[in-house]
Amino acid sequence: MRYKEKPEIIIGYIGTIKKDLEAYVTKLNNRIPEIKIRINRGKIFDGVTDKISRAEDCAAVLRKYLTKNEIQTQEIGCILYLNRQNAPIGIYVHSKGSLTGTIMDPVLILGTGLKLGCSGIVLCHNHPSGNLTPSKADEDLTHKINNAAKYMDISLLDHIILTKDGYYSFAENGII
């Protein structure tokens, strides 16, 4: 391997170099994926307690966000983000899947939580079948996200499974 014998010299006007550099940075920004958060100042949390203190509160917030029709149609994975006082600061519909499953990515879930500056999260998904029993995959995902969240000082407070008639709480059943 040979080294260049002459140093590289940039010849041109400062304005041209600046313009070229800005174009290059813009090109890079278009290639680097980033989690972008859009704040929607809706009234989703009206009528819900200021503080989430039990699974029933989580289910109430999530039921205001997901319609009964959505709960019965396809699996939807969403995350409820909470501040230090356990007050909801956001809901993220993470994935929409099929009638029998959806995929939830811990990197995107926790990355969004870090961007929001949350202290706690509640995972949620629905079972269109009406069966409240968590699957092995549900339990594995819960443990995986719980372990990863600990490194970021984010508490996984619960994982709620919703059906049209009820809910199942991982925390209330001792899984978290």
Backbone torsions as a table, in degrees:
resi	resn	phi	psi	omega
1	MET	NA	132.3	-178.9
2	ARG	-106.0	142.2	175.7
3	TYR	-89.5	151.8	176.4
4	LYS	-67.8	135.5	-179.5
5	GLU	-84.1	-27.7	-178.1
6	LYS	-107.5	135.9	174.7
7	PRO	-69.1	148.9	178.1
8	GLU	-76.4	133.7	179.3
9	ILE	-122.8	131.2	177.5
10	ILE	-93.0	122.1	-179.9
11	ILE	-113.6	128.8	179.4
12	GLY	156.1	176.6	-179.8
13	TYR	-81.4	150.2	179.7
14	ILE	-57.0	-42.2	179.9
15	GLY	-58.1	-40.7	179.8
16	THR	-67.2	-43.9	-180.0
17	ILE	-63.0	-44.1	179.4
18	LYS	-61.0	-43.6	-180.0
19	LYS	-63.8	-42.8	178.1
20	ASP	-63.5	-41.3	179.7
21	LEU	-65.2	-43.6	178.3
22	GLU	-61.8	-40.6	178.0
23	ALA	-63.8	-40.6	179.4
24	TYR	-65.2	-43.9	179.1
25	VAL	-64.0	-42.0	177.4
26	THR	-60.9	-41.8	178.3
27	LYS	-62.3	-42.3	178.3
28	LEU	-64.2	-43.8	-179.3
29	ASN	-61.3	-31.1	178.3
30	ASN	-74.8	-14.8	-178.7
31	ARG	-100.5	-19.0	-176.0
32	ILE	-92.7	117.6	179.4
33	PRO	-71.5	145.5	-179.5
34	GLU	-145.7	146.6	174.1
35	ILE	-81.9	117.7	177.7
36	LYS	-109.8	136.7	-178.1
37	ILE	-112.9	129.6	176.3
38	ARG	-108.3	124.8	-179.7
39	ILE	-89.1	125.6	178.0
40	ASN	-115.7	110.6	-175.5
41	ARG	-82.5	57.1	179.4
42	GLY	-81.7	-174.3	-178.6
43	LYS	-107.8	34.7	-175.3
44	ILE	-63.4	-29.8	-175.4
45	PHE	-96.8	2.5	178.4
46	ASP	-64.6	138.9	178.5
47	GLY	79.5	2.3	178.5
48	VAL	-109.1	148.4	-179.1
49	THR	-55.6	148.7	178.6
50	ASP	-67.0	-24.5	-176.2
51	LYS	-125.4	132.3	175.9
52	ILE	-86.3	114.0	-177.8
53	SER	-119.9	-8.5	178.9
54	ARG	-154.2	166.6	-176.5
55	ALA	-60.5	-34.3	179.7
56	GLU	-60.7	-37.6	176.8
57	ASP	-63.8	-43.2	178.3
58	CYS	-60.4	-47.3	-179.0
59	ALA	-60.3	-39.0	179.5
60	ALA	-64.0	-44.0	178.7
61	VAL	-63.3	-46.5	-177.1
62	LEU	-67.1	-35.1	177.5
63	ARG	-68.2	-28.3	175.4
64	LYS	-70.3	-25.8	-175.9
65	TYR	-91.7	-41.9	179.8
66	LEU	-99.2	130.6	179.4
67	THR	-77.6	160.6	178.4
68	LYS	-60.0	-37.0	179.0
69	ASN	-63.3	-43.1	178.3
70	GLU	-63.9	-40.5	-178.3
71	ILE	-62.5	-31.8	-177.2
72	GLN	-92.1	-10.1	-172.1
73	THR	-93.6	-53.6	-177.4
74	GLN	-149.4	157.7	178.6
75	GLU	-70.8	132.7	178.7
76	ILE	-127.9	128.2	177.2
77	GLY	-103.1	124.4	177.1
78	CYS	-137.0	162.2	-176.3
79	ILE	-127.5	134.5	174.5
80	LEU	-101.8	121.2	-179.1
81	TYR	-100.4	136.1	-175.4
82	LEU	-125.0	151.4	175.4
83	ASN	-88.4	-170.8	-177.4
84	ARG	-61.6	-29.0	179.5
85	GLN	-89.0	10.4	-177.2
86	ASN	62.2	28.0	173.5
87	ALA	-90.7	139.4	-179.5
88	PRO	-64.2	132.1	174.8
89	ILE	-116.4	-9.6	178.0
90	GLY	-179.3	156.4	173.2
91	ILE	-126.4	133.9	-178.9
92	TYR	-122.5	113.7	173.3
93	VAL	-78.1	103.9	-171.4
94	HIS	-81.4	-42.5	-176.0
95	SER	-154.7	150.0	171.9
96	LYS	-123.7	127.5	-175.5
97	GLY	-116.5	-140.7	-177.7
98	SER	-101.4	-166.8	177.4
99	LEU	-67.7	-25.6	-173.5
100	THR	-118.5	0.3	179.8
101	GLY	-175.4	160.5	173.5
102	THR	-146.9	158.9	-177.9
103	ILE	-108.1	132.7	177.7
104	MET	-120.9	127.0	-175.5
105	ASP	-100.5	114.6	-179.0
106	PRO	-57.2	-34.7	-178.9
107	VAL	-63.0	-46.8	179.8
108	LEU	-69.3	-38.2	179.5
109	ILE	-62.9	-49.9	-177.9
110	LEU	-75.8	-32.8	176.1
111	GLY	-61.5	-41.3	177.2
112	THR	-66.2	-40.8	177.6
113	GLY	-60.9	-41.0	177.9
114	LEU	-65.1	-41.2	179.2
115	LYS	-65.1	-34.1	178.4
116	LEU	-78.8	-18.1	-176.6
117	GLY	71.8	35.1	-178.3
118	CYS	-77.6	161.5	176.0
119	SER	-108.5	-23.4	-178.5
120	GLY	-144.8	155.1	176.7
121	ILE	-135.0	152.6	171.7
122	VAL	-126.4	120.1	175.1
123	LEU	-79.4	150.1	177.3
124	CYS	-150.3	140.7	166.8
125	HIS	-151.5	165.6	-177.7
126	ASN	-112.8	159.8	173.3
127	HIS	-118.8	101.3	-179.8
128	PRO	-58.4	-24.3	-179.2
129	SER	-67.9	-19.6	-176.9
130	GLY	92.1	-5.5	-179.7
131	ASN	-81.7	121.2	-177.9
132	LEU	-86.7	-4.8	-177.7
133	THR	-73.3	126.2	178.4
134	PRO	-71.0	144.7	176.8
135	SER	-84.1	170.4	175.3
136	LYS	-61.1	-39.8	178.4
137	ALA	-62.7	-38.6	177.0
138	ASP	-61.4	-45.3	-179.9
139	GLU	-66.4	-42.8	179.6
140	ASP	-61.8	-44.6	178.6
141	LEU	-60.9	-43.1	-179.7
142	THR	-59.5	-46.9	180.0
143	HIS	-66.5	-38.5	179.8
144	LYS	-63.1	-47.9	-179.8
145	ILE	-69.1	-37.8	178.5
146	ASN	-60.2	-46.1	179.9
147	ASN	-64.8	-42.7	-179.4
148	ALA	-68.4	-39.6	-177.6
149	ALA	-64.2	-33.2	-179.8
150	LYS	-58.5	-36.0	-179.9
151	TYR	-67.4	-19.6	-177.6
152	MET	-107.8	10.7	-177.5
153	ASP	57.6	35.8	173.4
154	ILE	-111.1	130.2	-179.3
155	SER	-93.4	128.0	170.5
156	LEU	-85.7	106.1	-173.6
157	LEU	-84.2	-31.4	-178.7
158	ASP	-167.9	166.5	169.9
159	HIS	-133.5	116.8	-175.7
160	ILE	-106.3	132.6	170.8
161	ILE	-106.9	123.0	-179.7
162	LEU	-103.1	143.4	166.7
163	THR	-130.2	174.8	-178.4
164	LYS	-63.3	-26.2	-175.0
165	ASP	-106.8	-14.9	-175.0
166	GLY	-165.0	-165.6	177.9
167	TYR	-148.3	159.6	175.8
168	TYR	-124.7	131.1	-179.8
169	SER	-111.5	123.5	176.2
170	PHE	-64.4	-37.4	-179.0
171	ALA	-67.2	-45.8	-179.6
172	GLU	-65.1	-24.8	-179.2
173	ASN	-100.4	12.1	172.6
174	GLY	74.6	16.8	179.8
175	ILE	-84.5	-27.8	175.1
176	ILE	-103.8	NA	NA
